């Protein structure tokens, strides 16, 4: 029922778009997430609405797929273009597919940005700039937390979002480069096969498509299959944002986490994730700033409409949190 309501809301917003009266001096800018059932993107929506308060000539149109569906996201962007939206900021689920849609926006004279996730290097001419996280550095910092607790390496499983999402592939690359002391690689990097003592177990990396139920089930399956697993790293909040489900999955292993026999590290610092960290259910969180992404996206689209040249990329910062600094690690 919830998914149906989200899909209906997205369709209704698109259907009514062209019929809503907009003042001649007011711009309508779309913020398009990968999915609208994702609490990470809820924070970006809140930032978008904050920008709407700050910019009297801007209206935030927050619209995206009801859940992580690459084709639906591309269709929404194409529909926004056909209906004459004034600007688009999108977090691409499938970088290559979204490039085709944004080429259409460029041909139509509609300014576009990417946020959270970018296009592939060969397609970046189809957007003006990227606003968001240095995704490679998320991977680097996730790996450094693991290294600090397992300096001799060990057996590791990596879990990621969409297989075609550039941001998650860059995070995987950062993890693998850091643990394996590599350079000159391309996203997502090659699996670790003993470099510096690190070996990825069979079946990993796990692909979640940002689905929490899938992510939690994968966690349970891998921890059940590999009793000697040393490290589990996930590149997004999807494993933890269903708080009760995550707690049930990790509870049998909390003594292993407490003793550092098993290390669990995750990207993002949503409220429930920080509470889990403080309770010792994870060893570290590397957080982004989605509120600021949503807010800045609206400001930068207005800058483009005003003829200004943008900084590209524009990074919004990271927060590296461990059990030692959990009360003070989050930036403002």
C-alpha positions in Angstrom: 0.0 0.0 0.0 2.8 2.4 0.9 4.6 1.8 -2.4 1.3 2.4 -4.3 0.7 5.7 -2.5 4.2 6.9 -3.3 3.9 6.0 -7.0 0.5 7.6 -7.1 1.9 10.8 -5.6 4.7 10.9 -8.1 2.3 10.5 -11.0 -0.1 13.1 -9.6 2.7 15.6 -9.3 3.7 15.1 -12.9 0.2 15.2 -14.2 -0.5 18.5 -12.5 2.8 20.0 -13.3 1.8 21.8 -16.5 -1.5 23.0 -15.2 -0.2 24.8 -12.1 0.1 28.5 -12.5 3.6 29.8 -11.8 4.5 33.5 -11.6 6.6 34.7 -14.5 9.5 35.5 -12.2 9.4 32.2 -10.3 11.5 29.1 -11.3 10.4 25.5 -10.7 13.4 23.3 -10.0 13.1 19.5 -9.6 15.1 17.5 -7.1 15.0 13.9 -8.3 16.2 11.2 -5.8 16.9 7.6 -6.6 13.9 6.6 -4.5 11.2 8.3 -2.4 11.1 5.5 0.2 14.6 6.2 1.4 15.2 8.3 4.6 18.5 9.5 3.3 16.8 11.3 0.5 14.1 12.6 2.9 16.9 14.8 4.3 17.8 16.1 0.8 14.1 16.9 0.3 14.1 18.9 3.6 17.2 20.8 2.3 15.4 21.5 -1.0 12.4 22.9 0.9 14.7 25.1 3.1 16.2 26.6 -0.1 12.6 27.4 -1.2 12.3 29.5 1.9 15.6 31.2 1.3 15.0 31.9 -2.4 11.6 33.6 -3.0 11.8 33.1 -6.7 12.3 29.3 -6.5 9.9 26.4 -6.0 11.3 23.0 -5.0 9.6 20.1 -6.9 10.7 17.0 -5.1 9.8 14.0 -7.3 11.3 10.5 -8.0 10.5 6.8 -8.2 8.5 5.3 -5.4 11.4 2.9 -4.9 14.8 2.2 -6.5 13.7 1.7 -10.2 16.2 2.9 -12.8 13.8 3.0 -15.7 11.1 4.9 -13.7 13.7 7.5 -12.7 14.7 8.1 -16.3 11.1 8.4 -17.3 10.4 11.0 -14.6 13.3 13.1 -15.8 12.1 12.8 -19.4 8.6 13.8 -18.4 9.9 16.8 -16.5 11.7 17.9 -19.6 8.7 17.6 -21.8 6.6 19.6 -19.3 9.1 22.4 -19.3 10.7 22.3 -15.9 13.1 25.2 -15.3 15.9 23.1 -14.0 16.7 19.5 -12.8 19.0 18.2 -10.1 19.1 14.4 -10.2 20.9 11.6 -8.3 21.3 9.0 -11.1 20.5 5.4 -10.3 21.9 4.3 -13.6 24.6 6.7 -14.7 24.7 5.7 -18.3 20.9 5.7 -18.8 20.5 9.0 -17.1 23.1 10.6 -19.4 20.8 10.0 -22.3 18.0 11.8 -20.5 20.1 14.7 -19.5 21.4 15.1 -23.0 17.7 15.7 -23.9 17.5 18.4 -21.2 20.6 20.1 -22.5 19.2 20.0 -26.0 16.0 21.6 -24.6 18.0 24.4 -22.9 17.2 23.1 -19.4 20.0 23.4 -16.9 20.9 20.3 -15.0 23.0 19.2 -12.0 23.8 15.8 -10.5 23.9 15.4 -6.7 24.7 12.4 -4.5 25.7 10.4 -7.6 27.3 11.6 -10.8 27.4 10.6 -14.4 30.2 8.6 -15.8 33.3 10.7 -16.8 32.6 10.4 -20.5 29.0 11.9 -20.0 29.7 14.8 -17.6 29.2 17.3 -20.4 25.5 16.7 -20.1 25.3 18.3 -16.6 26.7 21.6 -15.4 28.2 20.4 -12.1 28.0 17.8 -9.4 27.0 18.7 -5.8 27.5 16.2 -3.1 30.0 13.8 -1.5 33.5 12.9 -2.6 32.4 9.3 -3.0 35.8 7.8 -3.4 36.7 9.3 0.0 33.8 7.6 1.6 35.3 4.3 0.6 38.8 5.4 1.8 37.4 6.3 5.3 35.3 3.2 5.6 38.5 1.2 4.8 40.6 3.1 7.3 38.2 2.3 10.1 38.4 -1.4 9.2 42.2 -1.2 9.0 42.5 0.4 12.4 40.6 -2.5 13.9 42.0 -5.3 11.7 45.6 -4.2 10.9 46.6 -7.6 9.6 43.6 -7.8 7.2 41.2 -10.7 7.0 38.1 -12.0 5.2 35.8 -9.2 4.1 32.4 -8.8 2.5 31.4 -5.6 0.7 27.8 -4.6 0.2 26.7 -1.9 -2.2 23.7 -0.2 -3.8 22.9 -0.3 -7.5 25.4 -2.0 -9.7 25.2 0.9 -12.2 25.3 3.7 -9.6 28.5 5.7 -10.0 28.6 6.8 -6.4 28.6 3.3 -4.9 31.1 2.1 -7.5 33.4 4.9 -6.5 33.0 4.0 -2.8 33.9 0.3 -3.6 37.0 1.6 -5.5 38.0 3.7 -2.5 37.7 0.7 -0.1 39.6 -1.7 -2.4 42.3 0.8 -3.2 42.9 1.6 0.4 42.9 -1.9 1.8 44.9 -3.3 -1.2 47.3 -0.3 -1.4 46.4 0.1 -5.1 46.4 3.1 -7.4 45.5 3.8 -11.0 42.2 1.8 -10.8 38.8 2.4 -12.3 35.5 2.1 -10.3 34.5 -0.2 -8.8 38.0 -1.7 -8.6 38.8 -5.4 -8.6 38.0 -7.8 -5.8 40.7 -8.1 -3.1 42.5 -11.4 -3.4 45.0 -11.4 -0.6 46.6 -7.9 -1.0 47.8 -6.7 2.5 46.0 -9.7 4.0 42.6 -8.8 2.7 40.4 -11.3 0.8 36.8 -10.8 -0.3 34.7 -13.9 0.3 32.7 -15.5 -2.5 29.4 -14.0 -3.3 30.5 -10.4 -2.5 30.0 -7.6 -3.3 26.4 -7.9 -2.5 24.0 -5.8 -4.7 21.1 -4.3 -2.7 19.5 -1.8 -5.2 19.0 0.4 -2.1 16.4 -2.0 -0.8 16.5 -2.4 3.0 14.8 -5.8 3.2 17.3 -7.2 0.7 20.2 -5.6 2.5 19.3 -7.0 5.9 18.7 -10.5 4.4 22.1 -10.4 2.7 23.7 -9.4 6.0 22.1 -12.4 7.8 23.0 -14.8 5.0 26.7 -13.8 4.8 27.2 -13.8 8.6 25.5 -17.2 8.8 27.6 -18.6 6.0 31.0 -17.2 7.0 31.5 -17.7 10.7 35.1 -16.5 10.4 34.2 -13.3 8.5 36.4 -10.4 9.9 34.9 -7.3 8.3 31.5 -6.4 6.8 31.4 -3.0 5.0 28.3 -1.5 3.4 28.4 1.5 1.2 25.0 2.9 2.1 22.4 3.2 4.9 20.1 0.6 3.5 21.3 -2.1 5.8 20.6 0.0 8.9 17.6 2.3 8.2 15.1 -0.5 9.0 16.1 -0.3 12.7 14.3 -3.2 14.1 15.2 -5.6 11.3 18.9 -4.6 11.5 18.9 -5.1 15.2 17.4 -8.5 14.9 20.0 -9.5 12.2 23.0 -8.2 14.1 22.0 -9.2 17.6 23.5 -12.8 17.5 26.8 -11.2 16.6 27.0 -8.3 19.0 29.5 -10.0 21.3 31.7 -10.6 18.2 31.4 -6.9 17.4 32.2 -5.9 21.0 35.3 -8.0 21.0 36.3 -6.8 17.5 36.3 -10.3 16.2 33.8 -9.0 13.7 33.9 -5.4 12.4 30.8 -3.8 10.9 31.3 -0.4 9.2 28.7 1.5 7.1 28.3 4.7 5.1 25.9 7.4 6.3 25.0 8.8 9.7 21.2 8.8 9.9 19.7 9.1 13.4 19.1 5.4 13.8 22.5 4.6 12.6 24.2 6.9 15.1 22.1 5.3 17.9 23.2 1.9 16.7 26.8 3.1 16.8 26.5 4.4 20.3 25.1 1.1 21.4 28.0 -0.8 19.9 26.1 -2.4 17.1 28.5 -1.0 14.5 32.2 0.1 14.7 32.0 3.2 12.5 29.9 5.3 10.2 31.1 7.6 7.4 28.4 10.2 6.9 27.3 12.5 4.1 25.3 15.8 4.3 22.2 15.2 2.2 20.3 18.2 3.6 23.0 20.4 2.3 23.0 18.6 -1.1 19.3 19.4 -1.5 19.7 23.0 -0.4 22.7 23.7 -2.5 21.2 22.1 -5.6 18.4 24.7 -5.7 20.9 27.5 -5.1 23.1 26.3 -7.9 20.3 25.9 -10.4 19.4 29.5 -9.7 23.0 30.5 -10.2 22.9 28.7 -13.6 19.7 30.6 -14.5 21.6 33.8 -13.6 24.4 33.0 -15.9 27.0 32.2 -13.2 29.7 29.6 -13.6 29.7 26.9 -11.1 32.4 25.1 -9.2 32.5 21.5 -10.4 32.5 19.4 -8.3 31.2 21.0 -5.2 31.8 18.7 -2.2 29.6 19.0 0.8 31.9 17.3 3.3 32.1 14.0 5.3 31.7 13.0 8.9 33.9 10.1 10.2 32.3 8.6 13.3 33.5 5.9 15.6 32.4 4.7 19.0 35.0 7.0 20.5 33.7 10.3 18.9 30.1 9.4 18.3 28.8 12.3 20.4 30.8 15.0 18.6 31.6 13.8 15.1 28.6 15.2 13.1 29.3 18.5 11.3 26.8 21.3 11.2 
